[in-house]
């Protein structure tokens, strides 16, 4: 059911790796220093300023059983709604409409659809999910709000690494380049559970609205195996008048999540 919509959402579905009361050992050998508040401030100076964002992307999904190339059309109304259409050979295979309070999607292979909120969806997926995490992933912003956390700062491979001080069961690290403080990579792992998510951002393009990474590489490891997702933004435009049409085709079966 999730083979196609997973192209743009699966990584977010796995990011929180709910705490299991298992401490993660910190093997960091660098000498840590308290974070300089200017680091976070400078990072958020890069925040995109837009009302709408339109993206046409190519996507590749690979796991241990299959690989799939598709295209994705992504429409974002800033902080309000996201519409994702996943197509294969020009045919819409899945569509999702995401708002801060609701998630709706359907997929063609099994003729099923879902309508609900993030609470029930997060429970079903076994991880916390919200609108902000989905939007941040797509525009290259940190999944967490760095202004609200406490971090230890080190230099690793010429990147500024911010490591979360509060999380004992999860290890969260955010890597910024030292010139413009753009996010280059983020890692979330739970070693005891053999769960890890790594997101890499590259091929930054500068627009009037700010800087946007146009290549996103997502690597996720779970006990059931490894998943790799690559998104490449081929067309990007800002502040156009966008429509967000979404309706479930007739005859589809509704998924009930308990």
C-alpha positions in Angstrom: 0.0 0.0 0.0 2.8 2.4 0.8 5.2 1.5 -2.1 4.5 4.7 -4.0 3.6 7.4 -1.5 6.7 6.2 0.5 8.8 8.0 -2.1 8.2 11.3 -0.4 6.9 10.4 3.0 8.5 7.2 4.2 11.6 9.0 5.6 9.4 11.2 7.8 7.4 8.1 8.9 10.6 6.7 10.4 12.3 9.7 11.9 11.3 9.6 15.5 12.0 5.9 16.3 10.0 6.1 19.6 12.1 6.0 22.7 12.4 2.5 24.2 14.1 3.5 27.5 17.4 2.3 26.0 20.4 4.6 26.4 22.4 5.3 23.3 26.2 5.3 23.8 27.9 8.4 22.6 31.2 7.4 20.9 32.1 11.0 20.0 35.9 11.4 20.3 35.9 15.2 19.6 36.1 17.7 22.4 32.6 19.1 22.7 31.8 22.8 23.3 28.6 24.4 24.2 26.7 25.7 21.2 27.3 29.2 20.0 23.8 30.7 19.7 25.0 32.6 16.6 25.3 29.2 14.8 21.6 28.6 15.1 20.7 32.2 14.4 22.8 32.2 11.2 21.3 28.9 10.1 17.8 30.3 10.3 18.8 33.4 8.3 18.6 31.0 5.4 15.0 30.2 6.0 13.0 30.2 2.7 10.5 33.1 2.4 7.7 31.9 0.2 3.9 31.7 0.0 3.8 28.7 -2.4 6.3 26.3 -3.8 5.9 24.1 -6.9 8.3 21.2 -7.5 8.6 18.6 -10.3 11.0 15.8 -9.1 12.4 12.5 -10.2 12.6 9.9 -7.4 14.2 6.6 -7.0 13.2 4.1 -4.2 15.4 1.1 -3.4 15.0 -1.5 -0.7 16.3 -5.1 -0.5 13.4 -6.4 -2.5 12.8 -3.9 -5.2 13.8 -0.6 -6.9 11.4 1.9 -8.5 11.8 5.1 -10.5 8.9 7.5 -10.5 8.1 11.2 -10.8 6.6 13.4 -8.2 4.7 16.7 -8.4 4.9 18.5 -5.1 2.8 21.6 -4.3 3.3 23.4 -1.0 1.3 26.3 0.5 3.6 27.4 3.3 2.6 26.0 6.7 -0.9 25.2 5.3 -1.0 22.3 3.0 1.1 20.0 0.8 -0.2 18.0 -2.2 2.0 15.2 -3.5 1.2 13.3 -6.7 3.4 10.3 -7.5 3.3 9.1 -11.1 4.7 6.1 -13.0 4.9 6.4 -16.8 2.6 9.4 -16.6 -0.1 7.6 -14.6 -0.9 8.8 -11.1 -0.2 5.9 -8.7 -0.7 7.8 -5.4 -1.8 11.1 -4.1 -1.5 12.7 -0.7 -3.0 15.9 0.8 -1.3 16.9 4.1 -2.4 19.8 6.3 -1.4 20.6 9.9 -4.5 18.7 11.2 -5.2 16.0 8.6 -3.6 13.4 6.3 -5.4 12.0 3.3 -4.0 9.8 0.6 -5.0 7.1 -1.9 -3.0 4.6 -3.9 -4.0 2.9 -7.1 -2.4 -0.5 -6.9 -4.7 -1.8 -4.2 -7.5 0.8 -4.6 -7.3 2.0 -1.0 -7.4 5.4 0.7 -6.8 6.8 4.2 -8.4 9.9 5.9 -7.4 10.8 9.4 -5.2 12.9 11.6 -1.6 12.7 12.6 -2.4 11.1 16.0 -3.8 7.9 14.5 -1.4 7.8 11.6 1.6 8.2 14.0 0.3 5.4 16.2 -0.1 3.1 13.2 3.4 3.9 11.9 5.0 3.6 15.4 6.6 7.1 15.2 5.6 10.7 15.8 4.7 12.6 12.6 3.4 16.1 12.0 3.0 18.6 9.2 6.1 20.6 10.0 8.4 17.5 9.7 7.0 16.7 6.3 7.5 20.3 5.0 10.9 20.7 6.5 12.1 17.5 4.9 11.0 18.7 1.4 12.6 22.2 1.7 15.8 21.2 3.4 15.2 22.5 6.9 16.1 20.6 10.1 13.4 18.2 11.1 13.6 19.6 14.6 13.4 23.3 15.5 17.0 24.0 16.5 16.0 27.1 18.3 14.1 25.0 20.9 16.8 22.5 21.7 20.1 22.3 23.6 23.1 21.0 21.6 26.8 20.3 21.9 28.8 21.7 19.0 31.8 20.0 17.4 33.6 20.2 14.1 33.5 17.0 12.1 34.9 16.7 8.6 34.8 20.5 8.2 31.1 20.6 9.1 29.6 22.1 12.3 27.8 19.2 14.1 25.1 20.0 16.6 24.3 17.0 18.8 21.2 17.0 20.9 22.0 17.0 24.7 18.6 16.1 26.0 17.7 12.9 24.2 19.1 9.9 26.1 17.3 7.2 24.0 17.8 8.8 20.6 20.9 10.3 19.1 20.2 13.3 16.9 22.9 15.2 15.0 22.6 18.1 12.5 25.5 19.1 10.3 25.9 22.6 8.9 28.5 24.0 6.5 30.5 26.8 8.1 30.1 29.5 5.5 26.4 30.0 5.1 25.3 27.6 7.9 23.2 25.6 5.4 22.0 22.1 6.5 24.1 19.5 4.8 23.1 16.4 6.7 21.1 15.1 9.7 21.2 11.8 11.4 18.8 10.2 13.9 19.6 6.8 15.3 18.7 4.4 18.0 21.6 1.9 18.1 20.0 -0.6 20.4 17.0 -0.9 18.1 19.2 -1.0 14.9 17.3 2.0 13.6 19.0 4.9 11.8 17.9 7.7 9.4 20.3 9.8 7.5 19.3 12.7 5.2 21.8 14.5 3.0 21.1 17.7 1.1 23.1 18.9 -1.9 23.0 20.8 -5.2 21.8 24.0 -3.5 20.2 26.6 -5.8 19.8 30.3 -4.9 16.5 31.9 -5.6 15.1 35.3 -4.6 13.2 33.5 -1.9 16.3 31.9 -0.4 18.5 28.8 -0.9 16.9 25.4 -1.7 18.7 22.1 -1.9 17.5 20.3 -5.1 18.9 16.9 -4.3 17.9 14.9 -1.2 19.4 11.5 -0.4 17.6 9.5 2.3 19.0 6.4 3.9 17.0 4.5 6.4 18.0 1.4 8.3 15.5 -0.7 10.3 15.5 -4.3 11.6 13.6 -5.3 8.5 16.2 -3.9 6.1 17.6 -0.8 4.4 15.7 1.7 2.3 17.3 4.3 0.1 15.3 7.2 -1.4 16.7 9.8 -3.8 14.8 13.0 -4.8 16.0 15.3 -7.5 14.1 18.5 -8.1 14.0 19.2 -11.8 11.7 22.2 -11.8 11.2 24.7 -9.0 9.0 27.8 -9.0 7.8 30.1 -6.2 4.7 32.1 -5.4 2.6 30.9 -8.3 -1.2 30.6 -7.9 -1.6 26.9 -7.2 -4.6 24.7 -6.9 -4.7 21.6 -4.6 -7.3 19.3 -6.2 -7.8 16.1 -4.3 -10.6 13.5 -4.4 -10.6 9.8 -3.8 -11.6 7.8 -6.9 -15.0 6.0 -6.6 -14.8 2.4 -5.6 -11.7 2.7 -3.4 -11.7 1.0 0.0 -11.1 3.1 3.1 -8.3 2.0 5.5 -9.3 2.0 9.2 -6.5 2.5 11.6 -7.0 1.5 15.2 
